[in-house]
């Protein structure tokens, strides 16, 4: 991701603040480094943190969100002998809370939460032009919401805020979704009242991100996950399906999934999306992956990655437009709406061609021809989400919501856990951490 040029001289401020937010303590004081207070009480420091928050999410948190849950939901297979990855792939009752990748999923998202909270707390007190400030605050709300939403998809409980003055209390994951929704709705109201300036968009917002459509898309996603079906429908309808919103990468800040799959050779996509539901002839197979089919040491079929992870500089979408139709379909079914309307929303994804999608992501299938019942349509929605949203970090949530009621660690096509254990590092530092889920 290219940093805004105006923020490059401030990377030392950002680096210091990241260290502070990580909870690290140092015995030696460098008099040439600015203090945290200096970083957070200057417009330059807040601007650097706004840019850095986006870059950190895109290169670090996003990697954990996609690949760790991708292992658990069987979208990717492990192709290395690292014990932490092997344990994550085995899942079940034996996944230890000392697992480094479990800690990744927790700590990287909460680091984003911490950065966003510092921006939200300190930016309004600084002499920003109003239209630039609205963009800064709305972006911080968006990224805090995304990070909390990721925690809610991975852990049964979490904390709502990074509070370094006391031990944080844990809340059920539905409250994390509700807080994420509140943040997104506040951001929508803010940008509606004061549209962000061109100066903000050109210098502080990552190139490729469509702020307004992304806010609505994540509102739709989290309302669905929280069971607010009417609100999910309304938010999905507010998204421009011709628009795109992407994280950009370059030779310095590289596509993190490509790095892990191609350069590090630690993971590989499972053949046919790792699902028994995948239809022959689905053109999304050739979009997301490339032949030939290979086999891992434990006889899992894998293929080469393509699509949004084809190279080190390929952009990754924050969401794909087809998700909105699948949200509509599921919300209609679960709220007792007209099932024919749900079929129409499903068919908008099934029959979509590459030329009709802004990313070139098309299934090219015929219309739905199965039973028009609640159960059959939910299975079809799961089939379409697995293909349309492959490696978007949503597979574990989808499997719990739409798949079998219980995980099956021994089944290579079923999720191997419901939620992760809480990291031992968090348990050591916070007496409020609840008991680990059994599986």
N, C-alpha and C positions, 0 to 999 in steps of 0.2 A: 504494500500500500504506500503510495507516495504521500509523504507528509507535506502539508502546506508549507510553501517556502518561507512564509513569515514566521512559522513556528520552529524551523530547524535550529536557529541559535538558542532556543530555549530547551533543548533536549536534556541539558544537564539538570534543569529544574525538574523536568518530568522524571528523570532517573532517580533523583533524590526522593521525590514524592512517592514513587513506586516502592522504594525501600522502606519508607516510613509506613506506608499502608500495609506492607507485608508483615509488620510487627517485628522487624529485625532491630536489634540494638547493637551499637558499636561502642567499643571502649575508647576509640581514638576520634577526636573531633577535628575535622578539616576546616580551618577558618576560611578557606576559599569557597566552600559550598554554602549556598543560601540555606536558611532555615525553612522548615515547613511553613511557618507563618509568612515568611517572605514570598514563598511560592503562591500561597493561597490568598494573599492580599494585594496581588498585582494583576492587572488585566493580562499581561504577558504570560504569567504563570497559569492562569485559568485557561487561556487559549491553548497553551501547550498541553495542559491536562486534558482538555476536550479532544484535541487531536490524538493524544497518546491513548486515551481510553478506547477510542475507536480502533486504533491499530492493535492494541493489546487484545481486545476482544477478537478481532479478525484473524490474528496470528496465533493466539494461545488458547483462549477460552473456547473458540469455535472448534479447534482441533479436538479438544477433549469432549465437547458436546457431540460431535459427529462420530468419532471413532470409538470412544469408550462405550457409548450406548449402542453403536453399531455392532460391537462384539456381542453385547448382551442380547440384542434383538436378532442376531444372526444375519445381519446385512454384510458383515465382513468377517473374514477368518484371520487368525493369527498365523504368521509365516516366519516366526522367529522363536528362539528358545528362551527369551526373557521370562523369568518366573512370574513377574507381575502380570504380563499379558496372558500367559498360560493359565494362571489362576482366574483371571477375569473371564476367559473363554470357558473354563470349567464351570464357573458360577456356583449355583447351589448353596448348600449350607457351609461349604468349606472356603468361601471367599473371605479372606481376612480383612479386618478393618485397618491393617497396616499396608494394604495394597497401594502402591504409588499412584496407580491410575484412578482409583477411587478418590484419593486425596486431590489429584488434578481436577476432577470434576467438581469438587467442593471448593477448593481454594482459588482456582482461577476465576470462577464465577463470582465469588465473594470479593475478590480483588476489584472486579469491575463494579460491583455494588459500592465498594468503598470510594472508588474514584468518582462515581456518579454523585454520591452523597456529598463529597467535598465540593463539587461544582455547584450543586443545588444550594448548599448552605452558604457559600462564599461569593458566588458570582453576583447576586443581587446587590451586594454592598459596594460594588466597584463601578467606576464611571463608564459603563458600556452604553453605547447607543442602543435604544430600546429594541429595535428590530434585530440587532445582533444578539442581544441578551435573550430574546425569546427563542432564537435558534439554539443557543448554547444550553438553555434550561430544558428545552424540549428534547434535545439530543441526549442529555443526561437522564431524563425521565425514560426515554426509549431504552437506553442501554441498561439501566437498572432493572427495568421491567423484563428485558430479555434474559438477564442473568438470573433473576428470581424465578422466571418461568423455567429456565433450564434446571435449576435446583429442584423445583417442584416435579419435574418429569423424571428425576433421577433418585431422589430421596423422599421418604415418606413424610418427613418433617424438615423444617429449616428455620432460620431466623430471618426476620424481616429487615434488619438493619445491621450495619457494622458499627457496633458501639464499643469503642476502645476504653470506656470508662467503667464498664461493668460486664458481668457475665450475661450474655444474651439469652433470652428465653426462646424456646422452640415452639413453633405453632404447626398445626397440620398443613399439608401441602396445599389444600384448597385455599387457605388463607394467603399463601404465597401467590397463587393465581389471582386472588381478589386484589391484593396489593399491586400486582403488576397491571391489572386492568385499571385500577385507580390512577396509577402513574400515567398510563397511556391516555386515559380520558382527560386528565389534566393537561397533558401535552397537546392533545387535539384542540382543546379549548384555547390554549395559549397561542398556537400558531394560527388559529382562526381569527383571534382577536388582533394579533400583531404578527403578520406574516414575516418570517425571517428575511433578513436583507440579503441582497446579492453579495455584499461583503462577507457575510457569514458563510453563504453557500460556496463561495469561491476560495475561501481561505481556511475555513474550519471544519466544514462538512466533507467527509471523505468523498472523492469523485465517484459517482456511480450510485450513491445512496439517494433514493427518493424518500425524503423524510415523511411527507404527508401520507403517501400511500402505504409506507411501511407501518406507520402508527395504526392505520385502520386494519391492515392485514394481521398485525399481532393482536389487536383488539379482538378480531374475529376468531383467531386461533385460541386465545386464552378464555374467551367467553365459552367457546365450545368445550374446552377441557374442564371448565368449571361448571358445566351444565346449564349455562344461561343461553338457551337455544334461540330465543327471539332476538336477543342482543347480538348473538353471533351472526344471524342472518342479516341484520341491519348493517353491521360492520363490514361483512363480506360484500354487500351491495355497494358500499362506499368506495371500494377499491377499483381503480382503473385497471382492467385486465390487459390493456395494451402497454402499460408501464412496466418498467423493470427497476429493481433496486438491488445493487450488488456491492460486494466488497472487492476493491481493486487490489491487485498485487503487482510487484515488479521484481527485479533481480535482487533487491535488498530485502524486501519483505515479501516472502514467497508464499504461494498457496500452501497452507500447512497440511492439508490432506494429501496433496500430491507429494510433498516432502516425505511424509510418513509411509505412503504406499509405494512410491516409485523410487525415491532416493534411499530411504532407510530400509525398504523392503521388509517392514514389520507387519504389514497387513495386506490383504488382497480382497477385492469384492467377491462375494459368493456368486456362483453362476445362477442366472435367472432370479436375481435379487434375493437369493437365499430363501425362496418361498415356493411351496408346492402349488400355490394358486396362480402363478405366472402363466399367462396364455402364450401359446406358440403364435408367432406373427406379430407380437407386440413390438412396435418399432422403437419403443423406449429402451429395450434391451441393447440395441445397437447404439443408442444415444449415450447411455450411461457406461457401457462396458465394451470391451473389444475381445475377440477370440485371440489365441486358442484357449480352450479349456485345459486347466492344469489341475493337479490334485495335491493337497497338503499331506503332511505326515499322518494325519488322522482321517484321511480319505474324504476330505471335504473338497468339492469341486469349486475352483476359483478361476477368475478371469482377470484380464488387464482392465485398469480403470480408464475412463474416457469422460466425456461430457464436461461437467464443471470442475473436473480435476485432471484435465488432459495435459496440463503443463504447469510449470512453476509460476506462470504469470496469468493463468486463467482465472477470471473473476468467479466468485461464489455468490449465488443469490441469497439475499436475506429471506426471501420466500419466492415461490414460483406461482404465477397467476392461477394455474390449474387448481391449486389448493383451495381457492375461494369457492369453486363449484363443488368440491368435495365437502367443504364445510357446510355449504347450503344443503347438500343432499343429506348429510348426517343429521343436521339440525332439524330438517323436515321430518325425517323418519322418527327421531327420538322424541319430538314434540307432538307426535300424532297427526302430522299434517297430511296433505294429499300425496300418496306414494307415487302417483304419476309425475308429480312435480319433482320428486326426488330422482326418479328415473331420468327425467330430462336433464337434470344437473349432472348425473353420472354420465349420460351420453355425450354431454358437452366435453367431457374429458376423454371418454373412450374413442370417439370418432374424430377428435381433433387431429389435424395433420401438422407436420413440422412447419409448414408454411403459415399456418394459422396461429402459431405460438411465438411470442417475441424472443424466446430462447431457442426456438427450433425444436422444442420438446413436444412431440406428438406421438400418440399411440397408433393411430391409423387402423383402429379396430371397428368392427360393426357395432351396432347399437346393442344395448343390453337385451337379452332374450330369455332370462331366467324368471323364476317365480317372483311375483310382485308381492312379497311379504316382508315384514320387518326384519326377520332373521336373514333372509336371502339378500336383501339389499344392504344390510350392514356388512355381510361377508364380501359383497361386491365392492363396497366402499373401501374396505380393508385391502382388497386386491388392487384397486386403483391407487390408493395412497402409497402402497409399497412401491409401485412402479413410478408414479408421478413424483413422489417425494423421496426417492431413494437417496440415502446418505444426506438427508437434510437435518438429522438429529432428532427425528420424530418417531422412529421405528419402535422404540421401547414403549412410549406412551400409547402409540397405536395398538401395539400387541396387547397391552393390558386392557384397553378399552374395547377393542374389536375382536381380539383373538381368544384363545382358550382362557378359561378362568384361572387356571393354575399354570405356573411355569413347569418346564420339563427339561432339566439340565442335560439329560442323556439324549434328548431328541435334537438332532442338528438343525431342525427347522422350527424349533420353538424357543421362545426366550428362556434364558437360563436362570433368571431371577425376576422378582417383581421390583425390588428397590435395593440400592446398595447399603451396606453397613456404614455407619458414620465413621469418618476417619479417626484413627487413634490419636492423631495430633490434636484434633478438636476435642476429643474426649479428655485428653490430658490437661487441657487448658480451660475447659468449661464444664462445671459440675452439672449444668442443666441438660447435657446431652442425654436423650432418651435411650432406652434399650434398643439394640440393633434388631431390625426385622429378621425373622428366621430365614427368609429366602426372598 
